[in-house]
Amino acid sequence: MSTALVISRNARPSTFTVDAINERGESVPTPIAGEHPLTIYLDKRELVTLMTLGAAPEDLALGYLRNQRLVRSIDDLAAVQVDWDVDAVAVTSRALRQTGRTLWEDEGSGLESRLVRRTVTTGCGQGTVFGDLMDEIDSVRLCGQARLTEEVLYAVMDRVRRHESVYKVAGAVHGCALCSNSGGDRGEILSFVEDVGRHNAVDAIAGWMWRKGVDGGDKIFYTTGRLTSEMVIKCAQMGVPFLLSRSGLTQMGHEIANRVGITMIGRCQGKHYLLFTGSHRFVRATGTAYA
């Protein structure tokens, strides 16, 4: 973590209460999920407006910049400031603070060329990914020695199921969790984020990892959403070798998971799961790994 990074703490309430009328004609105060526009600015230049729950706006902005590969290192940044009066987050580089030159003026950053190419993804809220995805994903190297046991898989599934969440109160959100896979409490939830779109939730966790200096090599990532190419790519960029979901997956998600070597497990419900890729890292309760 860069000690010089100045960051606001300006989360919004996750739920709001409105009146609804039930099947008996009664007025019932009902919690609903928040949804707010948040425009990300990098060195005073507008990048994108995201619709978000607003629970972790600073980490969301950081994770977006990280996963879009728009900023190479968190040490390049000086401040992340959220202002809900204008529904915006201003990310300021260290270069701008120190020299008056923006990251956009640095030809070595490649920012301008990266923004030229955009891929609209299947992410909730219609996500967008910048740059040449496939060329860069081939450079990702995941931890080859990491192993996930069936016992830890079940522990993660149970802890996520029991975790207090906006979804249980109001629905209408996706959740993502980063869990431990080493030490004495494997399966422990280290970070849990919900948002109106699953790609926002994964970006917020990526931002939290970046800010805290958390390595993904011995971690497990869980999402309630489907496993698309976007989710696999972001998980790989975070260095996490294990990707779990209670939902299903897409063909391109499956192909990319195979390509980068992620252990991907879907349909995680109760004691049921389907191991799709990366079986060499998975150890069943019998103590044997798949070939």
Secondary structure as UniProt FT lines:
FT   TURN            3..4
FT   STRAND          6..7
FT   STRAND          15..21
FT   TURN            23..24
FT   STRAND          27..33
FT   STRAND          36..42
FT   TURN            43..44
FT   STRAND          45..52
FT   HELIX           57..67
FT   TURN            68..69
FT   HELIX           74..76
FT   STRAND          77..83
FT   TURN            84..87
FT   STRAND          88..93
FT   HELIX           94..99
FT   HELIX           103..105
FT   HELIX           107..109
FT   HELIX           111..116
FT   STRAND          118..120
FT   TURN            124..125
FT   STRAND          128..130
FT   HELIX           133..137
FT   TURN            138..139
FT   STRAND          148..149
FT   HELIX           150..162
FT   HELIX           166..170
FT   STRAND          174..180
FT   TURN            186..187
FT   STRAND          189..195
FT   HELIX           198..212
FT   TURN            217..218
FT   STRAND          219..223
FT   HELIX           229..237
FT   TURN            238..239
FT   STRAND          242..245
FT   HELIX           251..260
FT   STRAND          263..269
FT   TURN            270..271
FT   STRAND          272..277
FT   HELIX           279..281
FT   STRAND          282..283
FT   TURN            285..286
//
